[in-house]
Each structure stands twice: as C-alpha cells, then as structure tokens.
Amino acid sequence: MELKTTHREVHCKPITAITFNPLRREIITGSEDGSIKVWESESGKTVLNLNHHQGWVTDLFYWQDAKLLVSASNDGLLVTWSTSTVPHQEIRIGNPIYCVAWNSKREQIIIGMSKSVKAFSLVDGSSLSSPYLNEKCETVSHHSDIVKSIVCIESRVYTASFDRSIIMYETSSYPSDRTLHVLSVFRQAHTAAITCLTMIRDNESNTWQIISGSFDRSVKLWTQDIQLIHKIEGLSGTITSISYIPLTRVLWVLCGQQEVAMFDPKSGENITEYLSRQDDSRLVGVCNNKYQLLHLHYVPELHEVYCTTNRRTVMAWKYNSFAPISTLQCRHCPEGLTYTGKSPILIFTGDSDGRITKWEQLQLNNFMYSSDSFTLQVYWVLPALGLTWVFLGFTWVSAYTYRFTGFYLGFTWVSPYTYRFIGFDLGLPGFYLGFTWVSPGLYLTLTGLLGFT
C-alpha cells in the first residue's frame, strides 16, 4: 500500500467518523461539531455539507443497497440521507447512539447504546429502492456499559462493550420475529473496555474471524463462536481502530501513534518492520507530519484505505500490485543477489563489506525471513596442480571456472563424493562451487584440483 493523497483541514473540529460511497467515489466524514461533509476523494472538493446533528457524529456508514447514508450521534438521532441536504428519515431515540451497523441477511439497522442494542426493520411494504425504517424496534439489554462496536456476519450479530464483554446474537428467519436471541456471552474478553470490533474472512478455511481491540493495548482474534485464536500484546497505546486488507492479507492496527502497526492475522506476528521504511514517505506506516492516526476505513471496491488524524486530516493509501511484499534490511549496500526457485525459498545477498547473508522464508507467513550471515576471509592463492592468473578484470582458473560482476563462480573437481560451497560440505558429488570477491588489491578464490587455497 502506498500513500495516495492527503486532505488537510477537512473539518473545523476533530473528525469522529468516516465512511465511503463507492458508487460516487465520495468520502464522508463526521465531526465533533455535528457536521457531516461529503467530498470527492480525488480532488478534495466538498460536494455536500450536512448540518442536522446537535452533538458528536459517532458513526457513519453508507447503505449501498438503498443508496442512503446513515448517521448516528450522541444527540440521540438516527438519520438517513439521500443526495440532498434534507434528511431522508429521522428517528429520535432520546439517548446517545455510539455505533451503527447493517444486517443485510435480515435487512435490519442495528445500533449500539448505553447497556442496550436496538434493531430497526424496514416498514412493511417498504423496499430497498425506497426504504423507510420502522420506528418500533426490538431492544435487548445484556451489556452493563456503552456498546461501542457492532459486527454483522450473515444472520449473526456481534456486539462489543466497555464492560469488556463480547455477545453473539442470532436473528430469526421468521418475518414476524425480529428479536435478537443470545447465543454466547464472553464476559471477560479483555481486561479493559473494548473500543473496536471488526471481521475478516479466512479464504483457506472459508470461515469468518472476529477481531477486537481494547484499552488494555491488546488485539485479539476470535472464531465465529468467540473462541480465542491469537492475542497480540505489547502495543504502545489504546487501540482506536482495526482494519483488514484482503489483497495483502495484513491487519492494520492504530494505537494512538503516528504509524500503522501491521500484523499477520494467521500467525499473530508483528510484521511492521518488513513492510515499512522510515526513509520512504510513500509507503504505509510513515507520517512525516507527526499526525496521530485515529480511524481506519477500507474500501474493497477501490482497494484503498482511508485514515483520519487528530489534526482534522484524511490520508488515503492505495494498493500497488508492483510494490514489494516484504523488505529485508541489510547492514551494507548489497552488491549481488540470488535465490532458490522452489520452496523453501532461500535468498542469498552479498554486501559491500564481504558479508554473505542467507535469508530463509519462515513458514509462519510470507513476510518474515530468518537470516544467517558470515564474512568472507581473504587468502593468498597457492598454485596446486593448475595455475591461477589474476588480472584487474578477468580471472582464469580452469576450463570449468568463470567470474562475473565482482563474484567468482567456479566448478572445480575435487573427488567423486565431495562438493564444497565456501568451505561447507553440501554432499553433492563431483564439483566444487566457489565465490570470489574482487576489489582493488584484494582477491579471493577457492580453487585447485585438490582444493588448496
């Protein structure tokens, strides 16, 4: 992912919510002052200013099937918007709303409040082409604090609260029954309040996974039945947002810093150092302006990630199919490289200080590599049964040797059962493989019919 655009001073007050309209390619943001702005993602030009809420805009999502924007606020209003500045529908709840989600399986709007969850269904006879919500809703109260996040997977609804619990509900398939039935309750999912909840799809097992973040500075991955898979600890601050990027199979985590922390959801390993570079501001994880990153929103239709900061700025990253999968840091400038074509993948690099490093891809994921280095020694070359001539640009040893680009690749017969690679016996019969480093005044080779060096 590479940094695409940065839009500054989007609102007069801090940004509290963000979503995206893929049909019109518009970014939608909400602020502490209750304002909602719709603007073009490419140019940053404001398209609409929506001023109806009297409190913080706590959550936004674009209802793509109905082509409506849904906004929630701590002023107790749930509002749907079309393409005008006049609300399409307004439902006055009377108490602060902290999150909102769409259950496409049952065609319900689910909202989270203090200690309760409400489910709104479509008015009888209403369709998605002209949808209106029934103000009579189903209410369940199984939490003891603010419900901060809601995720819907098919017929199931997952809620996360400041009371540290995650509750899984099942929605009925009967049209007359819109009640949320409790399937499972995990009371101590975290050791502190849960701040965010998201979901990812595991294509290998064809299952969904739940991911939660908390004030306890940890991220946890769960199965659909709320069974713990991984626990990621040691983050630097409160988890404010989580997003999964399917194309790169990377989990992005924001924890109150200027950079994105990146993890492999399969192994739970931190792979930030393999995906970011401090000297390249185009790559993910780098924010030269020292903004604190707060909220993430992934747009699968465009393969883009949008992020808000504490300086009222929106940053956008776009997937680049030609970008590197992983970055391996060498101690010195690499002068040569080769690799194996089959698994396990091995990469050999030669640095300018005479160091050869073997990189081996770990089985945990595609990003992490283990390394093993050794430094070449400089020896005087003694003639054996053949002669070695050293020139400034050309080296000849025997009919089976060849040198190119600063390295010497030689095949020398030693014995029918011996094969050597820089002094290590690889057990391959009949040939001797040597590397030669050539620099002004220095020459190294491993050669000779009897292997004298």
N, C-alpha and C positions, 0 to 999 in steps of 0.2 A: 504494500500500500504506500502510495506517495502523496505528499501534501499537494492538493489541487488549488484551493483558494482559501483566503481568509477575509471575512467580512467583519469590520470593526464598528463599534458603537451602534449596534443594532437597536438597542432599547436605551431609554433613559435610566432605567433601573435594572438590577441584575436579572438575568434570564433564568426562569424556573422550570420551563418545559419546552420540548422541541419535538416536532414530527415532520413528516414529508408527504407531499402529494405527488405520487409517481405519475399520475395522469397528466398533470400540467407542469411537472418538474419544478415545484414550488416548495420552498422551506417555510415552515410555520413555527413561530416561536411565541411563547408567553412569558410575561414578566411579573415582577412583584407589584407593579402598579396596576395590574389587572388588564393591561393592554395585550392584544394579540396582533402580530404582524405577519402578513403573507407577502413573500418576496421571491423574486426569481433567483434560482440557485446560481446561475452563471454570472449575471450582471450585478446582482445585489440590489436591483431596483425594487422598491416597495410597490406591491400590487394592491393590497388592502390593509386598512387599519381598522381593527375590530375593538371597540371600546364599549363593553357591556358589563363586565365583571367589576365588582367593587372591592375585591380582595385579590390575593395572590392567585395566579393561574397555576394550579398544582399539577395538572396533567392535560395532555393533548393526544389525540390520535385521529388519523384520517380513516373514516369508514368508507373503504374503497367500493364495496358493493353498492352502497347507497349514494356514493359521491357526496358525502357530507363530512364536515369537520365536527368533532365532538370535543368540547372543552369542559373542564371541571375546575372549581375554585373553592377556596376556603370561605367564600361568602355564601356557600350552600346552594349554588346554582349549577345545574347540569344543562348545557346549551348545545344545540346542534346548529350548524351554519351551512348555508349553500354557497353561492358565489356572490352574494351581496353582503352589505354591512348590517343587514337586519337579520336577527336570529330566525332560523327555520322553526325551532321549537325551544321552549324554555321550561324546565321543570325545577320548581323551587323545593329543595329538600329541607332547608332550615338549619342544617348543621354542616360543618366543613366537610368537603369531599377531598380525599387525598390521592386517589388513583382511579383509573377507569380502564376497562378492557372490553373487547368484543368477543362473544362466544358465537362463532359462525355456525357451529353444529346445531344450536338451539335458537339462534337468532335473538340473542339477549345482550343488553348492555349491562355489565357488572361494574359496580362502583364500590370502593372501599371507604369506610368512615371510621369514626372512633368506636371500637368494640363491635362493629357490625358490618355486614355486607348486604347490599341490595341488588336485586336482579330485575331489570326492566325488559319486558317483552314488547313486541310490536302490537299495535292496536289491531283488533280483529278486523280483517278485511284490508288491512294495510299491506302494501308490498314494498320491496326494496327499491322500486322505481319511485315511490313517493312514500317514504317511511315516516311513521309517527309512533312515538313510544307511549305505551300505556302508563299513565301516572300511578296506577295501582301496581305496586311492586311486591316481590317476595323478599322478606328480610330474615336473615339468620344472624345470631349473636353468639358466637363461640369464642371470640377473642376478648381479651381484657384490656387492650390498648389500641392505638391507632393502627389500622390496616394500611400498610404503606405500598404494597405491590400485589398485583393480581396477574396470573397467567392462565390462559385457557388452552387446553390441548384436547381437541375433539370434544367429547361430552364431559370432560373433567375440568374442574376449576380449582386452581391452587391459590391460596392467599397467604401472605407473609405479614407479620405484625411486629410492632415494637415490643410486644410481650414475649418475643423470642421464639414464637411458635410458627409452624407451617401446617396448614389444614388443607386436606384434599376433599373436594366435594364431587358428587356425581349428580348430573342433571337428568331428569326423567325424559324419556322419549314420548310420553303421552302429552298431547297438546294441552290438556286441561291441568296438567301437573307441572308447574314451573318452580317447584321447591328445590333448593339445594340440599341434597342429602349428604351428611358427613360420612366419608369412607375411612379416613385415617387422620389422626392428630399427632403431631410430633411437637411436644411442649417445649423441649429444650434443644431446638435445632441449632441455636447459637448461644453463646454465653452473654450476649448483649443484644440490643434491639436490631432487628433485621431491616435493612434500608432498601434493598433492591432484590428483584427476582426476575429471572429470565429463563428461556428454554432453548435447547439445541437438539438437533436430530442427528443421531448416530447412524450414518448410512450403512456401516458394516453390519450392525445388528438390527437395523431398521426399527430402532426404538427412540423414544424421546428421553431427554435428561433435563432435570431441573437444576438451576444454578442460583445460589443465594449469596448475598454479601451483607456484612454486618458492621456495627460499631466496634466489634471485637477485633477488627482488622484481619478478618479471615474470609475466604471464599470456599464454599462447599458445593460439591457436585452430588446430585441425588438421582436415584432411579425414579421411574414414574410412581412407584409405591413408597417413595420417600425413604429409601434405603441409601445410606451414605456410601459414595464411591471414592471420592477424594476429598481431602481437606488441605487447602492452601493457606499457609500461615506466614507470618513474618512480614506482612505488608506494612507500609510506613504510616498509614492513616486510615480513617474511616472509609469504607467502600461506598462511593457515591453512585457508581453506575457500572454495569457489566454489559458487554455485547459480544456475540459470537460471529466471526467472519467465516462463512462456509467455504469460500474459494481457497482460502489459505489455511483453514482448519486451526485457527488461532483464537484464543479467548482474550479479549481486551478488558482490562480492569482499571478503573480510575479510583485513586485513593487519596485525593487532595494534593497531588503533586503536579509538576509541570510536564510530566511524561506519562505515557501509557505503559502500564505493566502488562506483559504478554505471557500467556501460559498455554501449554498444550493440554487440552481437556482430556486427552486419552491417558496421559501419564501423570498429569498434575504438575509437571516440571515448569520452572520459570525459564523461558527462552528469550527473554528480552535482549540479552547481550548478543544473541545470534541473529536478531532481526533488526537492530537499530545501530546507527553510527552517529556519534556525537558531532562529527565534522561535516555531516550532510543534512541540511535543514529540509531537504525534500522528502526524507524518509520519515516513517511513522515514529512517534515517540520523542520527537525533537520540537521544542517550542522556544525559539530564541527570545521571544518577548517575555518569558517568565510568567506566563499566564497559568493560573491554577485551573486544570481541566475538571469539569463538573458532571456533564451529562453526555451520554452517547446515544446515537440513533443510527442503525444500519439500514440502508436502502437496498434490498436484494435486486430490485429491477435495474438499478444503475451500478451496482457493485461499489457503492460509496458509503463512507462513514462520516456522519456529521457530529460535531462536538462543540459544546458551549463552554465558556470560561467565566471566571469571576470578573472579567473586565468587559462584559457585555459583547464578547466576540464569538463568532461562529467560525469554526475551522472545518474544512472538508478534505477528506482523503479519498483517493480513487484507486481501484485495483489496477495494477500494471502487470500484465502477463509476462513481460520481459524483465521484470525486477528480480533480483536474486532471492532464492528461497532461504538461504542462510548465509551468514557472514562469519568467516573464520579469521581471527586476529593473529597475525604472525608478528614475531618480535622485530624482524627487519624486513626490508623490501624483498619480496620473492623474486628469484631470478629464473626459476624453472618450475614446471608442474607436470605431473602425470597422474593417472588414475586407473583403477580397475573397472572393467565394463560390467562385471557381474557382482551379485550380492555375496558376501558383504562388501559394500563399497569402500574402497581404500583410496585416499588421495595422498600423494607424496609431493611435498614442496621443498625447494632448495633456496635458502635465504642467502643474502649477500655476505653474511658472516661465516659461511661454510657450514651452516646448520641444516640438516635434513630432518623434516618433520613428517611423520606418518599420521594422517587423520583417518579415523575409523568411525563410520556412521553407527550410532547407537541403535539398538533395537527398540528403544522407547518411542522414538518419533523420528521425523525426517529432518529435524532442525539441529540436533545436538550431535557433536562429534567428540570422541576422545582423541588425545594427541600423545605422541611419544617422539621425543627428539634426541638426536645425537649429533655431535660435531665431528667433522672430518679432520683427521690429523694429516700433517704434511710430512712426507717421507722422501728420502733420496731414492731414486730408482736405480737398482743394480741390475746389470745385464745377466740374464740366465742363459738359456740355450738360444735365445734370439736377441735382437738389438732393438732398442727403443730410441727413436730420434725425436728430439723436441725442437719445434720451431715456434715462432710467435703466433702463427695462425694455423698450423697443421701438425698433427701427431700421427705417426705410423708405428704400429707395433707388430702386427702380423696380418695375414690375409683375412682374419676374422674380426678385426677391430675397426672402430670408427668413432670419431669425435665430432660433436656439433654444439654450437651455441653455449660454449663455456662448460659443457659437460662431456664426459668421455664414456661412451657406451661400448664396451668390449666383450667379445666372446672368446675365451681362451680355454683350450683343452687342458684339463688338469689330470683327471683319471676317469675311468668309466663310471665311477659311482659317486663323484664329488661335483658339487655345484656351489659356488660361493657368491654372495651378494654383500659387498662391503664387510667381509670378514665373518658373515653369518652363514652357517651351512643350512641351505634350504632343502637339501636332499633330492635335488633334481639331477639326473646323471649327465655327465659328459661335457658341460660347458661352465664357463666362469664369467660372471657378469660384473663389470666394474664401472664406476663413475669417476670421472676426472674433472677436477676444478682447475681451471687455468686462469691465472691473473698475472699481472706484471711481476716477474721474478719468482713466481710460485708455480709448482706443477705437481699434481698428484695422480698416480695411477696404480692400479692393482693388476699386474700382468705377469708374463713369463710362463713358459711351458710347465715349470714346476711350481709356479705360484710364488716366486721370490719377489719381494717388494723392498 
